[in-house]
Amino acid sequence: MSQSAALARAVPAEASRAIREVEENVSRVIVDKTRAIRHALTALLARGHLLIEDIPGVGKTTLARALAASVGGTFRRIQFTSDLLPSDIVGVSVWNAEQQQFELRHGPIFANVVLADEINRTTPRTQSALLEAMSEGQVSIDDATHTLERPFLVLATQNPAEHFGTYPLPESQMDRFLLRIQLGYPSPAIERELLRERGGADPVAALEPVIDHATIAKLQDSVEKVRVEEPLLDYVMTIIGETRAAPALQVGVSTRGALAWYRAAQAYALVAGRDYCVPDDFKELALPALAHRVMLTNAHDSLGRAREEAERAIADILDRVPVPA
């Protein structure tokens, strides 16, 4: 019996086992980053997308490649530059002289895991080429709609320390990312072991798929069935309301942002092996899911400083809103 067939009639433990296999496989190359891996899995199972805002060289590309390898998916990397065009992402129709007709040449967006590297280094026009793909799972080329492969995950990166030659993501683009996270440096002990063991070898090349696409689809469908009890829903709504009234925030979390947080918490509960949410699911994802969806009263030129201020405002709200028993 295939893994997907077993899952279709399985108890939650079977789903949990499939998720653990992916997490453990990715952990073989992304060491000491359990939280980031679980956030990436949360985005995948919630049919969302992930933005990693961090400095170069901490494992962002490796995480994307390892996740694609673990789910048996195709992986494409797009290096965003100032001269990148929308057609470089979605593809273009090319005239075939032999067949006397146009034929579509797919762009790199046609993959299961797409790494949009340094997304803030390209123009807003090119950034917007991702909007339809991330929101609808499809792209439009020459008035024709083309469905993207499933599962489909965009993992984008941007460097918060850079200012020159960058185009900050507009609110509409930021809102398409389910979660925004950081990886950070590994601990000194782990980093020492990485230097000793890996050298110039590529650890992702040795990874084998541990789950099939049909199983992922079953897991994604299971996310919608994760229960959220009424007292917990009231807690969520109180926090959302507080973001709209907080003096530090000019614009609070939108209804779409609240729905994204809700869906992310359901997926995170499934990743944790439960078919019901607890307050800690929402608290764990409050900063990654909400901080990039609010606008500060006092703007900051630095992406890093703006992120810190937004996260501090959300954290203050979490501290003062009572958690339901």
N, C-alpha and C positions, 0 to 999 in steps of 0.2 A: 504493500500500500504506500502511495506517495505521501510525502510530508503534508501537502496541501489537503489531500483527501482525509488524512487522519485529523487534521485540525478542524475540518468542516464539522465533525461530529464529536470533537474532543472537549474535555473539561478545560477550565482555565489553566490548569497545570501544564497542559500541552503547549498552549500559547506561550506561557512563561518560559518553557524550556527552549522554544524556538528563538525567543528574544535573547535569552541568556547565551545561546550559541553564537549569535551575531556579536553581542557585547564582548564575549571572551575572545572571539576571533580578532576583532578590531583592537582589543587591548594587547594583543601580541606585538603590535607595532606602535601603538599610541599608549605608552607606558605612563602610569601614575596620573591618568586623566579620566578617571571613571565618570566624574560628573559631566565633563564635556561630551563624552561618548553617549551617555544617557540622554543628554539634551539633543544630540544629533539624531538618535533613535526616536526621540519624541517627535521631532520635526518630521521625520520620515513617516512614522505611523499615523501622524495627524494630517498627512498630505500637505504639509507646510514646507517652508524653506528657512534656511539658516544663514544668518549674517555673523561672521566672525570679525570683530574689530580688534586687531592686535598687530604687533610689530612683526616684520618678516622673520622667518626662520624658526618658528615655534611649533610647526607641525600641521598647519592648516591644510596644505596640499596633501600631506600624508593621510590625514583623517578622511578627506574626501575619497582618495584612492582606495583606502582600506575598507571604507564602507561600501563602495561600489564593488570591490572584489568579493566581499563577504556575502553580498546579496546576488552575486552572479550577474551584475549589471554592467552596462557599458559606461565608460567614463570619458568625458571630454573636458579639456581645460581651455578657457578663453582668457587670454591675456588682454585686459582692457587698457587701451592706449588712447591718446587724444585723437588719432586719425582713424580709429575703428568705426566702421559703418554698421547700421542695422542689418544690412544684407550679409555682413560678415558673421552675424550671429544666427540669423534664421535661415539663410540660404538664398538662392536666386535661381530664376529660370534661365536656362542657356539654350540657344538655338542649336539643334542638331541638324547639320546640313545633310547627312545621309538619310535620316528619317523624315526630313522636312517638317519638323515640329519642335516645339520647345520641350525641354525636359528639366525637371526640378533637381537641383543639386542641394541636398540637405546641408544646413549649417550645423555647427557643433551643438546647437540647442537640442538636437535630436539624439539625446542620450539619457540614460537613467539617472546618472549623477553628473551634474554640470558644475564645474568649479569656475565661478566668475571672479577671476583674480584681480585685485585692486580695482574694484568696480567704480570707485570714485575718481579714477584717472581718465575716464572717458566722458564725452559730452552728454548732457541730458537727453538729447535726441536718441543717442544710442542706448543709454540706460533704459529709456522707455520701451525699447524693443523687447525687453524682458517682461514687461507688465502683463501682456496678454498670456504669455507662456506661463508665468507664475500664478496668475489668477485663474485661468481657464484650462490650462493644460493643452493649449493649442496655439498655433501661430497662423497668421494670414500672409500669404505670398501671392501677389498678382490676383487679388480678389478671390482666391481660393483658400479654404481653411484646411489646415493639416493638423491632425491629432498627434500629440507627442507620445513617446513611449511611456509605459507605466511599469514600475513606479517611476516617479519623476521628482527629483530633488535638486534645487539650486542651492549651492553652498557658495556664498559670496564672501569676499574678504575686502577689507579696507584698512589702511594704516592710519591710526588716529593721530600720529605725530607729524604727518606731512601736511603742508599748507600749499606749496607751490605746485602748479600744474594739476590741481585736483578740482573736482566739481562735486560739492556736497550733495548727497542723495536728497531729492525732494521728499516731502512728507508722504506723498502718494506712493513712492517707491519703497520707502522705509516700512510702510504699513503692510507691504506684501510679504515681509519676512515674519514668520511666526515667532522666531526667537532671535535675539542678538546676544552673543556670548563672547567671552575671551578665553584663550587657552593659557597664556602665561608661561613662564619658564618652568621646567621640571625641577624637582628638588635636587640639591647638589649631589646626593647619593645616586639618584636615578641618572642624572646627566653624566656622572662619572662612568656608570655601567654602560651607557649608550656609547661613549667614546671607546671603551674597551672592546665591546662586543661587535659593533656594527662596522666601524671603519668606513669604507666606501661602498659597502653592499647595500642593495635595495631590499629592505625587509618586506615590502608590500608584494614583491614578485612571487614570494613563496606562499601567499595566502590563497586558500581555496574557498569556493562558495560553500556556505553552510545552510543556505535557505534558498527556496525558489520563489519566483515572482508570484505564483498563485498563492503561496503561503503568506507573502507580504500583503496581498490584496485581502486575504481573510483577516489578517491582523488589523489592517486599516479599517475594515468594516466593523471589527469588534470594538474599536475605540468609541464609536457612537453609542454602544450599549453599556459603557461604563457608567455606573449610577452616581448621581450627585444629589444628596438629600436636601430637602427644603431649607433647613437651618444653615447649611453650608452655602446654598445659593443666596440666602439673605446676606451672609457674610461677604460674599463676592460682590453683590450689588452695593453694599455699604462702602466697600473700598473703591469701587468705580465712582460712586458719587463723591467721595472725598477727594479724588483726583481732580474733579471738576470744580471743587470749591477751594482747593489749596492755594494760598497766596503766592507760593513759589512757582505755580504752574499757570501759564496763560491759557492753555488749552489742555483739558483732561483727556482721559481715555474715551474714545468713540465707541459706539455700539459694535462696530466691526472689531475693534480692539478687544472689547469684552468677550465677544464670541470666540476670538482667537485664543484668549487666555483660558477660557472654559474648555475648548477643544484640546489645547495643549495639556491642561491638567488631567483630562481624561486619558490622553495618550501616555502621560508620565505615570499614572496609576497602573496602566497596563504594563509598562516597562518594569514597574516595581512588583509585578506579579499579582495585582489586585483587579477585581472587576467593579470596584467602587472607589470614589475619591475620599480623601481625608484632608483636613485643613493644610497639612504640610505640603500636599501636592500643589496647591495654589500658592502657598508662601514660597516654595522653592522656585516657582516659575514667574513670580510677580515681577522681579527685576528684568529677567531676560525677555518676558513677553510684553511688558508695559512701558518700560523706561524709554524705548525708542518711539513710542506712540504719543508722547506728551510734548508740549512746547513750553519751554521755560519762560517765566516773566522777564528775566534778565538774560539776554542772549550772550553766548560765549563764542569767540572765534575758534577756539580749540575744540576739536571733536572729543578728545579725551576729557577735557574739563566739563563740557556740556553733558557727556554721559554720566560723569560722577555726580553732577548736580541733580540730574533727573533721577538717578538711582537713589540719591539721598532723600529726595522728596517722597519717592514711593516707599522707601524704608521707614520714614517717619510716620507715614499713614499706617503701615503694617503694625508698627509698634503701639499705636494708640487705639486701633480697632480691636475689640475683644474677640478672641477666637471662640467659636461655638463649641460647646461641650460634646 
